Amino acid sequence: MNRKLMAVVGIAAAATLAVAGCSKSSGSSHVELTLSSWSLAQTPEFQKLADGFHALHPDVTITLKEYDANNYDTLLQADLAAQSAPDILTQKNFKNYYQYATGGALLDISDVVAGLPDTTNGKAAFAIDGKSYGVPYRQDAWVLYYNKDLFDKAGVAYPDGSWTWDDYAAAAKALTTGLKAKNSTATGAYEHSWQSTIQGFANAQTPGADITSGNYEYLKPWYQRALDLQSAGAQPDLGTVTTNKLTYQAEFGKQQAAMMPMGTWYVATILAQQKTGDADTFNWGMAPVPQYDNTTTGLDKTPVTFGDPTGLAINAGISNDKVATAKEFLTWAAGPDAAKILAGIGITPANTADVVVQTYFAQAGVPGDDLSKFAWAKHDTKPENPVSKYTVGVQNLLNALHTAVLSGSEGIDAAITDAQNQAKATVLNQ
């Protein structure tokens, strides 16, 4: 196996768990595949996929190899270097996918990707120079969560799928004013401290935006809008978020904000927290995220958003006699049958066929209005981390820009100029 992967620090400490056992049938050929995973006690999707495939293929056992979630890539890379990594490698952090693929760790599975149905979102993100080395099995995307009760209290109309970001900003201010008049301390909006909350949308929606270009002037209006909302008191400023250690779960779940852009993974969280009391019980819904302009607004259009896929790949060092079975597993995991299994436990799968949408919204507590279904199921989802050798370095620079601007330590123009100069002098000059 090619071992050109990045240098690794630490020793792999992994525990294996056989989640689907079977005895070899008379006259049949038994195949055992191993699959990398993490946090099995809190992340049931891996066992569900293993069991689901085993139910269809009794002569195939899926064995999970669990890694520490916080050190997943470091530990997996160590096993790859030692030629002891699992047969199927879950791509947990998509920004590292390029290094795995170009480092020779992953098998070319372009044939698998070519056969996936059109309802599988995120498959194009895995293409590198015309080849694909991974398939998506889940594809979270950012939507706009909104508290219907707070909208009613403030006397502001709900989102309807037609909003641009200027409409969103106007609504955030109107909500803040209306809620204050009703003696509520809730703000109109909450945008978490991550660079994603601004740059993710700017990179996905701004025409011609490309983080690997070294030109970041397109970010200016996005930060002007955010600073304006902070100044108006329509959303907490970065200092308040970091100093008070605000969490997005509590800000929305405890009704401290009427709106919040966030990934679809939050649905499972709020449902669980409303059951335990960690979140209030209130009426909420999902809407498409606001758009750059009105060319992609409206229920007859496909709104643009962002979100990295979570993928499955095949270890390039897999035994030849396992390749066909491994490809069959990936094909199934990215298809509608596996998607129904994932949707049934609150996971947003890559495949959003109609039957998957029905399964997802059959969960108790998930809002069943048409706009929520539209926001969850229909969107053009751009990867937050485009596949490139420059992505990791550039994102680090842009994160510094984000913090400098929102903290007030540097003006927008100066921060953008600094990021551009550093990107061109260092990261993009490799």
N, C-alpha and C positions, 0 to 999 in steps of 0.2 A: 504494500500500500504506500502511496505517496505520503510523506510525512512533512510537507512544507508548511504545516499549520504554524501559527504564531507561538512564541515561547510561552511556557506555562509555569505558573508559580503554584506550589501546593501539591498535595498528594490526593488522588481521587479517593473519596470515602463514600462508597455507594452501597446501598443495601438492595438486594433483589427480592422481588415478591412475585410469586407465580399466582396470577389471578384467574387463569383458566386452565384447568388441568384436564387431561383426557388420556385414556389408555389406547394404545395402538390397536386399531381394528384389524381383524384377520384379513390379510390380503391388501391392506391399505398402507400408504406411505405417510408416516407421521413427520410433520415439520414443526420445529420450534423456532419462533422469532423472538428476539429481545427488542425492547422499546425503551428509550430513555424517557424519564419523567421526573417530576418534582412534587413535593408537598402532597403526597397521596392522601393524607388524612383530610385535607381541605380542598383537594382538586380531584373530584370523582370522574372527570372526563376520561382519564386514561383507562381506568378499570372498565368503564362503560364501553369504550371502544374495543378493548380486548375481549370482553365478554360477548359483545355484539357480533364480532367477526367469528369468534369461536362457535357461537350458536349456529352460524351458517356453514362453518367449515370445522366439523368435529375433529378432523385429523390435523388441525393447526392449533398449537398452543402459543399464546402471547404471554411472555414473561416481562414484567416491568422492572427496570433498573432505576432506582430512585436516587436522585442527586439533590444536594442542598440547593434550594432555590436561589439563594443570594450569591452562590458561587458556581452556578450551573455551567456556564461556558468554560470557566477555568478547569473545572473537574472533568467535563466531557472532553476537552482538548487534551488533557493529560491521558485519558483512556485511549483517545485516538492515537496519540504518540506511542503508547504502549501496545497498540493493536489489540486492546481489550474492550473497545467500545461496543455498544449494542448494534444490532443489525439495522434498526430504524432509529433515526436521530431526529428528535423533535427540535424544531428551530424556535426556541423560546424568545430570543431577542433578535428581531429581524435585522437590525443594523449590522449584526455579525455574520449574516448569511453569505455575503460576498466573500469573506475570508475563508469560510468553510468550503464554498464551491470552488473558488480559484486556487485554494490550497490543496486540492486533490482529495479532499475527504469524502466527497459526495459522488454518487453514481449519476450519470446522465439519465434522466427519466423523462425526456422530452416526449416519448411515445405515450406515457401515462397522462401527461398534461394535455396532450392533443386530444385525448379521448374523453376528457371531462366535459360534463354538460355545461351549457351556457349559463345555467343558474348557479354555477360555482364562482363566487366572487374572489378576487385577489390572485387568480392563477397567473395573470400576466406579470405580476410583480416579481415572479421567480425567474424571469428570462434574463440570461446573460449571454450576449453575443449569439443569439439565436437558439440557445439551448436552455433547458430547464433542469434544475437539480432538486426541486422541492415542489410539493403540492400544499395548498392551504386546506386545513380542516376546520379552522375557525377564522372568522373575519369580523372583528369588532370594528365599529365605525362610530364617529362622534355624532351625536344628535343633541337637540336642545330639550332639556327637561324643564317643565314648568309646573308651578303649584297653582292649580285652578282656584283653590280657596283664597289665596293671596291676591290673585288677579281680580277675583270677584270683590274682595274687600277694598281694593284700591280703585275699582271701577274702570279697569283697563281691559280691552278686548283681548281674547286669547290669540296666540300665534295661529296662522291659518295656512302656512306653507308658502306665503308670498313675500316673506320678509327679506330685505337686504340687511346688511350690518348697520346701516343708518337707521332703519326701522327698529332694529333691536336696541340701539343706543337710546332712541327716543322713548321706547317702551320702558327701558330700565329707569330712565329719569322720571317718567310719569308714574311708574310703580312706586318708586321711592317717595315721591311727593304725596301720592295718594295714601300710602301706608302710614307715613308720618302723621298725616291728618287724622288717621284712625288710631293714633297712639301706638303704632307698631314700630319696632326698631329694625325690622327686616329691611334689607336693601333690595333694590330691583333685580340685581344680578350678582352672581358670584363667579369669578374666573380664578381658578386655582393658580398657584405660583409657577407651575410648569411652563416652559417655553412653548409647549404644544398649544396652550390655550390661545396664543396669538399666532405664533409662527406656523403651526400645523395648518391652520386655515389659510394664512397668507400664502404659504407655499403651494397648497392644493388648488386654491381658487384664483390667484392672480395670474392673468395671462402672461406667459413667458417666464414665470418664476422658476428658478433653478438654483438650488443651494450650492451646486458644484460649479457655478459660473463665476463666483467671486464678486458678483454684483448684487447688493442687497438694498438698493434704494427703494425697491418696491415695498419694503417693510415700514417705511415712514408713516403713511396714513393709518396703518393698523395700530401703530404705537401712539399716534396722536389721538386716535379714538379711545384707546384704553386709558391714557392719561386724563383725558377729558372726563371719562366716567368716574375715575378715581377722584378727581377734583370736585366733581358734582356730588360726591358721596353716594353715587348710585351703585358702587361696588367697593369692597374693601381694598385699600392700597397694599402694595407688596410688603411694606414694613409691618402692617397690622397682621397680615397673613402669616408671616414668618415669626414675628415676635410672640404673637398669641397662639402660635402653632395650630392655626385653623385647619380643619380637614374638610374636604369637599363633602364627605359623607354627612358630617354634622351640620354644615351650613345649609344644605338642602334638606336633609332628613329631619332636622330640628326646626325647619321653617324660618331660617334666618335669611334666606334669599328666595326670591320668587322665580328666578330663572337660573339655569346653570348649563353651559355647554360641557358635555362629558361623554365618555365612551359608553357603548351599550353594555359593557360589563357591569355597569352600576345598577342595572335592573335587578340582577340577582342579589346584590348587596342591599338595596332598599327593601326588597321583599322580605329578606331575612331579618333586617333590623326592625321593620315594622312589626314582625312577629314577636321579637324579643323585647320591644320597647325602647331600643336604642334609637329608633326613629319614630317621629309622631305618625299618627294615622291621619291622612288627609288625601284629598283628591288631586291626582297629578296626571300628567300626560307627557308624551314625546312629540316633538315637532321636528321637521328638517332644520338643520342648522341654517342660520341666515346666510345669504349668498352675496358674492362680490357685486353682482348687478342682477337686473331682472331677467336676463337671458336664461337663467336656470331656476327661476322661481315659479311656483304654481304647481298644482297637482298633475298637470299634463306634461311636466318637465321632469328631468332627472337631476335632483340637487347634487352638488359636488361637496364632498366632505373628505375626511382622511382617516386613516387607521391602518396600522401594520397587520398583515396576516400572521397567523401562527401556523407553521407548516410542519410537514413530515418529509424527511429525506431518507435515502438509503445509503448506508455506510459503503464506501467504495471497496472496502475490504471484506464484504459479505461473501459467504461461500456461494459458489456458482449455482449449487442445487437449491438455494433459497431465494434466488432473485425473482423468479416468476411469482412465488407466493407473496414476497414482499411487495411487488408491484400491484398484485391483486388487492392486498390490504390497503395500500395507498389510494387506489382507485375507489374502493368502497368507502374509505374514511372521508373522502372529499365529495361523496355523492349524497343523494337525498335520504337514503335509508339511515346512514350514520348521522346525518344532520337532524333527523327526527329524534334520534336518541339524545343528542346533545341539547336540542331545543327543549326537550322534556325536563332537563335539569337546569334550565336557565342560562345555558351557554349560547352565545350567538355563533352559529356555524357559518362556514363559508358558503354553503349551499342554501339559498333562500327560495326554493321552489314553493309553490302555493301550499302544498301539504305541510311543509316545514313551518311556514308562517302560522298556519292553523294550529299546529302543535304548540308552538311557542306561546301564542296568545290564549291558549286554553289553560295556562297556568293561573292559579288563583292569585289575584292581586295585580296582575298585569293589566294595564288599561286597555280596554278593547275598542276604543273609538277608532274611526277610520284614519284619522291623521296620525295617531300613534303607530298603527300598522304600516302606513305609508312610509313614515320616517324610519322605521326599523328595517323595512324590507327593500326600499327602493332608493338607491344612491350610487353615484359614481365615486368610489372610494379610492383616493390616491394614497400610496404608501407614505407614511411620515418619513421613513428613511429609505430613499431611493437606493437601488443596488449600485454601489460605486465604491471604489477603494478610498475615496475621499470623504465618504459620509461621516464616519466617526469623528474625524478631526474637525470637519466643518461644523458639525453639530455642537461640539464643545465650544467653539468660538462663538457660535450664535447663541448659546446658552449664556455666555458671559455678556454678550450684547443685551440680552433680555433682562438680566439682573441689573446691569448698569443703568438702563433706561428707566425701568419701573421703580428702582430704588432712588432715582434722582441723582445718582453719583456722576452721571454723564448725560449730556444732551443727546437727543436722537441723532442729529447729524454727525456729531463727533463719534458716537458709538458705532454707527454704521461705517464711517470712514475707517475707524480702527479695525473693525472686523474684516473689511475688504482688504486692507493693507496686510493684515496678518495672514489671511487666507491665501493671498497671492504670493506672499513671501515665504510661507512655510508649507501649509497643507497641500495647496494646489501646485506646488513647485517640486513635488516628489518625482 
